[in-house]
C-alpha cells in the first residue's frame, strides 16, 4: 500500500463527531500527534523551567511538582486548555472566529520566548500534519498557511477536522504538556526516570481537574497568575548557559 493510498483512506475515513467518545482511529491519531516523536521539536522547550532550576526555585521532585501544579491551575497550562477548547468548538463553525482566537492566543504570550515556543510548535505541527493527516471540510487549514499559529489552536483544529472528541483530545494535549515539562525537569535537576513516573502519576488528578474546568470555560475565564513562571521565561532570554530554547 502506497503513502498516497493511505492518505486517501485517511481523508475518506471520517471519525463520528462526539464530545466524549473515542474510537480506535481517534485514539491512534491522538497518540501519534502528541507523541514525543511527532516532529514539532517539543523536547527543545522548557516553558521557563530552565531558568527556574538555574535560579534554585525548582530543585527536587516536590518543587517541580508544585511548579507544574501552578502552571496547570494558574498559568500557561490553564490558558492553553481554555484556548484548545475554544479552538475545537470554533473550528467547525466560523473561520473568522478561529483566526481571531488564534490572534488572541499569540497575543497572550507573556514573553518573546513563550511566543516562540507556541508559534514554532504550532507551525511545525501544521507542516507535519498537512501531507500525512489531511482532513476534508472545516476547519479550513488555508487560513493558517504561511502564518503564525499557536500550538493549542493547531492541535485543536486537527482534532476537530478529524472528528476527534473534544474531551479526550484536550486531556491528551494536557498530558503531553505536563509530560514534556517533566522530561525537561528530569534533565535539568536532574531526576531519575522512576521519579518522573511518580510525578506523572501525582499530577494525574490535576490534569483531570483542569480538563473539566476548561470544558465549561469561555474566553472571559482566560487569565493567569503564575508570575514567577512568566518572569522565568523572560530571564531565560539572557541566561548564560541554557539547555532549552525557552
C-alpha positions in Angstrom: 0.0 0.0 0.0 1.5 3.3 -1.0 1.6 6.5 1.1 -0.8 8.2 -1.3 -3.3 5.3 -0.9 -3.0 5.6 2.9 -3.6 9.4 2.7 -6.7 8.9 0.6 -8.0 6.4 3.1 -7.5 8.9 5.9 -9.4 11.6 4.1 -12.3 9.2 3.3 -12.5 7.7 6.8 -14.3 10.2 8.9 -14.5 9.8 12.7 -18.0 10.5 14.0 -18.0 13.7 15.9 -18.7 13.5 19.6 -17.8 15.4 22.7 -16.6 12.4 24.7 -16.4 9.1 22.7 -13.0 7.9 21.4 -12.8 5.1 18.9 -9.6 3.2 17.8 -8.9 5.6 14.9 -9.2 8.7 17.0 -7.0 7.2 19.7 -4.4 6.3 17.1 -4.3 9.8 15.8 -4.1 11.4 19.2 -1.2 9.1 20.2 0.6 10.0 17.0 0.1 13.7 17.1 1.0 14.1 20.8 3.9 11.6 20.8 7.4 12.9 21.6 8.3 11.5 18.1 5.9 13.9 16.3 8.2 16.4 14.6 7.4 19.7 16.4 10.6 19.9 18.5 8.8 19.9 21.8 11.9 18.5 23.6 13.7 21.8 22.9 11.4 23.9 25.1 11.1 24.1 28.9 8.5 26.9 29.4 10.9 28.8 31.5 11.8 25.8 33.7 15.5 26.1 32.5 15.8 29.4 34.4 13.8 28.3 37.5 16.3 25.4 38.0 19.2 27.7 37.4 17.8 30.1 40.0 17.1 27.4 42.5 13.3 27.8 42.6 12.9 24.2 41.3 15.5 21.8 42.7 13.8 18.5 43.5 10.7 16.4 42.7 8.5 18.2 45.2 9.4 21.7 44.0 9.0 20.6 40.4 5.5 19.1 41.2 4.4 22.4 42.8 5.8 24.4 39.8 3.8 22.2 37.4 0.7 22.3 39.5 0.8 26.1 39.5 1.2 26.1 35.7 -2.0 23.9 35.4 -4.0 25.8 37.9 -2.9 29.4 37.3 -0.5 29.6 34.3 0.1 28.6 30.7 -1.4 25.1 31.1 -4.8 26.6 32.1 -4.7 29.2 29.3 -3.8 26.6 26.7 -6.6 24.3 27.9 -9.2 27.1 27.5 -7.8 28.1 24.1 -7.8 24.5 23.0 -11.5 24.1 24.0 -12.5 27.3 22.3 -10.4 26.4 19.2 -12.0 23.0 18.9 -15.5 24.5 19.3 -15.0 27.2 16.7 -13.0 25.2 14.3 -16.1 23.6 12.8 -18.3 26.7 12.6 -16.6 30.0 11.9 -13.3 30.6 10.2 -13.2 34.3 11.2 -13.7 33.4 14.8 -10.9 30.9 14.7 -8.5 33.4 13.1 -9.4 35.9 15.8 -8.9 33.3 18.5 -5.5 32.4 17.2 -4.5 36.1 17.2 -5.6 36.3 20.9 -3.7 33.1 21.8 -0.5 34.5 20.3 -1.0 37.9 21.9 -1.4 36.3 25.4 2.2 35.1 25.3 3.9 36.8 28.3 7.4 36.8 26.8 9.2 36.6 23.5 10.4 33.0 24.2 6.9 31.8 25.2 5.6 33.2 22.0 8.3 31.4 20.0 7.6 28.2 21.9 3.9 28.2 21.0 4.2 29.6 17.4 7.1 27.4 16.4 5.4 24.3 17.6 2.1 25.3 16.1 3.7 25.9 12.7 5.7 22.7 12.8 2.5 20.8 13.8 0.6 22.2 10.8 3.5 21.5 8.4 3.8 17.9 9.6 0.1 17.1 9.7 -0.8 18.6 6.3 0.6 15.9 4.0 0.2 12.8 6.2 -3.0 13.6 8.1 -5.2 15.8 5.9 -9.0 16.2 6.5 -11.9 17.2 4.3 -14.1 20.1 5.2 -13.8 22.5 8.1 -11.7 23.8 9.7 -10.0 25.5 6.8 -6.3 25.0 7.0 -5.6 27.5 4.2 -6.4 30.3 6.7 -3.2 29.5 8.5 -0.8 28.7 5.7 2.5 30.6 5.8 1.4 32.4 9.0 1.8 32.0 12.8 -0.5 29.7 14.7 -0.5 29.0 18.4 0.2 25.3 19.2 -3.1 24.6 21.2 -5.1 26.1 18.3 -3.2 23.9 15.7 -3.9 20.7 17.6 -7.5 21.6 18.3 -8.0 22.3 14.6 -6.6 18.9 13.7 -8.8 17.2 16.3 -11.9 18.9 15.1 -11.1 18.3 11.5 -10.7 14.6 12.1 -13.8 14.4 14.4 -11.7 13.5 17.5 -13.8 14.1 20.6 -13.1 17.3 22.5 -12.7 15.9 26.0 -10.1 13.1 25.2 -8.3 15.4 22.8 -8.0 18.1 25.4 -7.0 15.6 28.1 -4.3 14.1 25.8 -3.0 17.6 25.0 -2.6 18.5 28.6 -1.0 15.1 29.4 1.6 15.8 26.6 2.2 19.4 28.0 2.9 18.0 31.5 4.9 15.0 30.3 7.2 17.2 28.2 7.9 19.5 31.2 8.6 16.6 33.4 11.0 15.3 30.8 12.7 18.7 30.9 12.9 18.6 34.7 14.5 15.1 34.7 17.3 16.5 32.6 17.7 19.8 34.4 17.6 19.0 38.1 18.4 16.1 37.4 15.9 13.4 38.5 15.6 9.7 37.7 13.1 8.1 35.3 11.2 6.4 38.2 10.8 9.8 39.9 9.5 11.1 36.7 6.8 8.4 36.6 5.9 9.1 40.2 5.4 12.7 39.3 3.3 12.0 36.3 1.1 9.8 38.4 0.9 12.5 41.1 -0.3 15.1 38.6 -3.0 12.9 37.1 -5.8 14.4 39.2 -4.6 17.9 38.5 -4.7 17.3 34.7 -8.2 15.7 35.0 -9.5 18.7 37.0 -8.1 21.1 34.5 -9.7 19.3 31.7 -13.1 19.5 33.5 -12.6 23.2 34.2 -11.6 24.1 30.7 -14.6 22.3 29.1 -17.0 24.7 30.7 -14.9 27.8 30.3 -15.2 30.7 27.9 -12.9 33.5 26.8 -13.9 35.6 29.8 -12.2 32.9 32.0 -8.8 33.4 30.4 -6.1 34.9 32.6 -3.2 33.8 34.7 -1.3 34.4 37.9 1.8 32.3 37.5 4.0 35.3 37.5 7.2 33.5 38.6 6.9 31.2 35.6 6.4 34.2 33.3 9.4 36.0 34.8 11.5 32.8 34.4 10.7 32.8 30.7 11.9 36.4 30.4 15.0 35.8 32.4 15.8 32.8 30.2 16.3 35.1 27.2 19.6 36.2 28.7 20.6 33.1 30.7 24.2 32.4 30.1 24.1 28.5 29.9 20.9 27.1 28.5 19.8 23.6 27.6 16.5 24.7 26.1 15.2 27.3 23.7 12.6 28.7 26.2 
